[in-house]
Amino acid sequence: MEFPACLEERRRESEANGLTERERLTQLLETELLPKIYGFCILKMNTEEEADDLSQEICMEVLKAIQGGKSIENLNAFVWSVSNHMFCNRLRRKRRDETVYLPETVPARESPEEELLLREQEQLLHRELALMAGDYRKTVVMHYYDHLSCEEIGAALGKSTGTVKWWLHDARKAIEKGMDTMREFGEKSYHPGSLRVSCQGIPGYNHEPMSCAVRMSAQNILLAAYKTPMTIDELCVELGIAAPYLEDEVDNLVRNELMREVSKGRYQTDFVILPGSSSRLAEKIYKTLFPKYFDKLLSFLEARKEILSTGEFNTAGFTWDRLLWVYICIVTEMMLCRYTCEKAIVVKLRDMPMRVMGGKWIAWGFDDSGGDRENRQTEKYQAYDGPVHKMGKAIATGFFHAWSGVDSRMFFDTPEEVFLLCKDIIMGRTDPRRLEEKQKYLFSIALKRKLFLETPRGFCQNYYFIGHDAHCRLEDMAVELYREVEVLFKKTFHLIRQEFAELVPPHLRWQMGNFLSYKMRWLVTCSLYEASNRGLLSEPDENNRIWLSLYTSE
């Protein structure tokens, strides 16, 4: 095996071009020595395939030494030494049969036993190919199944022939190792989790990020890669999903900014995921702050019952026990917004990232895979969805809880134009008996979804609406109560922070103020629970249940 006698001149040229020593040696290997290595292997081995394998093993060993920073004074001598060493090793392995049956090397079926063994080997091969990620899998399939040469594969993938050969070498090694391994798939392959995604801010054009995690496969990818970044290979094993399908799902999650590639080929969930059930914490908040908080809130509302029941505030003519479903939510929410802005470190809407698919939002998720469900009593005040908002021309806020049903999809599925028409009817700008064709259609949706009810006396409003001036007056009133309960809000915030701080990966801690303040809405559900136990609330029925705590304004 002959190599160029002196490469000192090329070394000086490389230094003049600004190449590092590793880059110089790698370039020298690729441009000068690869043909010589392959020629050596052709002379030593019996078949072209064996020569291919040996040359790839030699090149990989040399490259590992170069990339590992090994001091190589004479690359010619080093390659010669490695070549002889790898050749001798291969001769020693000759006596052992380590064949991987790829399509071109499948032996004839001589007996039922051999056919059964071969079928088992083929199934193992298919399993390993299914779990192999990206370029390695494509290279194996194109070479052994589509019968393309290394040169043709390189042209198709935009890579050099040498790179394709290295990929094939690595892939064959991985297949050999994998077929000899008793694979243990992760828990999510047989016991998948469940993830609910919500957000703070303005959702995207197609209701992102919620719409991006509807499929169970996406949910379990996000759950698996939450605390620690994972490769496609690792996710395949954890979820028991073949790489071609999983790669597409991961690409979609990265594109929609629910995952990020933290390093080449390693992906991590990029939003906070909290336990879906936190009954112990909800119970702790209830026992620590109640009935003290609720007594102050109820005293505040009762002192203003007369004015809050007038037509200025009560356009629907609700009874006081029906109004409390709203006032408990709206007054607590006003004060929480004030506390969040003044005391909690939150990312405000103006500072939230603009998203590629539209909107400005920070996502968070709730892991409903199981966990703490032992205390059925606390479920009444621990589960909620909200407050959720429509912030266009129609300003609507919904709070959904155990008594109304936690699911807010009907709220989001109701077109904004329906709320606008309802507002005009409530304010006397539009007569529901004299509607144009489009308005009739919109009002039919309002009736179907029970925003309005048809009675013998005509159409009646079935949710709470408050005008702009009345809303401002209510906010001013709430300031008086805020001064009394601010210390209780502070205590609530610290309880929640102690519970969740260790569950959040370091790269997501900048979002902590947002989701911690969101969890303070347990003050709303605990207050509703207390009011319900005292018999202060109207009885929900099929006509008003979903909109019990919906309020809209100008």
C-alpha positions, 0 to 999 in steps of 0.5 A: 500500500503506497502513500505520497511520500511527503505532504508537507507542502499541502500542510503549508497550503492548508495553514495558509487557507486558515484550516485547523489541524483536524480540518486539514487531516480530514481533507487530506484523508478524503482527497488523497488517501481514500482511493489508496485505502480502497485499493488496499482493501480490494487487494486483501479481501475476496469480494468487493462487498468485503472490501467495501466493509473493510475500507469503511471500518478503516476510514471510520477508525481514522476519522475517530482518531482525527476528530478525537484530537489524537496527535498524528505527526505522519498521517500516512504511517498512521493510516497504514498502521490502522489498515493492517490492524483492522485487516487482522481483526477482520481475519480473526472474526472470519471464523464467526458468522455475524451475517445480517440478512439484508435482501441481497444476502438472504440464503435459500430456505432449505428446511421449515426450521431454517425458514422459521429462523430466517423469518424471525431474522427478517422481522428483527431486521424490519424492526431495527430499520423502523427504529432507525432515524433519518439518513441512516434508514434512507441510505439502507433502504435505497441501497439494499431495497431500491438497489441504488449505488453509493454514488446514486444515493449520494446524488439523491441526498446531496452527500458525497459517496464517502459519506454514504459509505460511512452511513451504510457502515454505521447502519449495518453495525447498528442493525447487527447490535440491535438484532442481538438486543432484547428491545425494551420499549418504553412505558408510553408504547403500551400505556400512553399518556394524555396531554391538554395544551392551553396558552396565555396570549393570542392563539394562532390562525388555526387555534395554535398551540392547542390544535398542534397537540390533538393527536396522541402521538404528538402528546406523548412525544411532548411528554417524553421529551419534557425533562430531558432532550431525546433523539428520534431513536430514543423517542422511537423506543420510548413510544414504540413508533416507527421513525418515518412517522415519528420524524414527521410529528417531531418536525411539525412540533418544532415548526409550531414551536412546541419543541426545539432542537437543543443540539443536532438531532436532540429535541426537547419540549419547549413549554411548561407541563404541569400535573393535570391533577393537583388535588393536594395543592388545591386542598392546601389552598382551600384549607389555608385561605378559606373561609377567610378569602370568601368571607371578605369577597361575600361581604364586599358583594353583599354590601353592593348587592343593590347596585349590582342588581340594577339594570346598569349591571344586570342587563339579563334581570338575573336573580342574585343567586344567579349573578353570584356565579359571575360576580365571584369570577369577575371580581376575583379575576380583576383583583388577580390581574392587578396582583399579577401585574404588580407583584408576580413576574410575568411575561406580558402580552406585548413581550410574548413572542410572535409565532410563526403560525400567527398569534402571540402566546406562551403555551402550557400543558397539563399531564392527565396521564394519571396521578393524584385522583384519590380525593374526590371532594377536591375535584369540585374546586381543582378542575377549571379552564379559564379565564378564556377570552375573545378579544376582537370586536366582541370582548368575551371571557369564559370561566369553565369549572366543575358545575358548568363543565370544564370544556371550553370548546363551545366558547371558542367554536362560537363565531365572534359575529354571534357575540357581536349580534347578541351585544347589539340586541342586548343594548337595544340596537337590533330587534331580534324580530327584525333581522336580515338573512345573515343576522337570522343565521347568526341568531339561530346559532345563539339560540342553538347554543343557548346564549339566548332562550326563546320563551312565551314572552319573547327572547331572553338573554341567558348570559351576563353582559356588562357595559363599558361604564359599568365595567369601569365602576366595578373595577374601581369597586374591586380596588377597595377589596384588593387592599384587604386581600392582597396578603392572601394573594401573596400567600397563594402565590408562594404555596403554588411556587413551592409546589411546582418550582422543581417540576420546571426545567431550567430553560423554561423558568422565565415563564414561571410567573405566567403559569403560577399566576394562572394556577391562582384561579383556584381562588375562583373555584374554591370560592364557588365551592364555598358558595355552593356549600352555603346554598348561595348559588342558583341550581345549574340546569341544562339551559344555563349550565355552560354559560354560568360564568360567562361575561361579555362587555363592550 
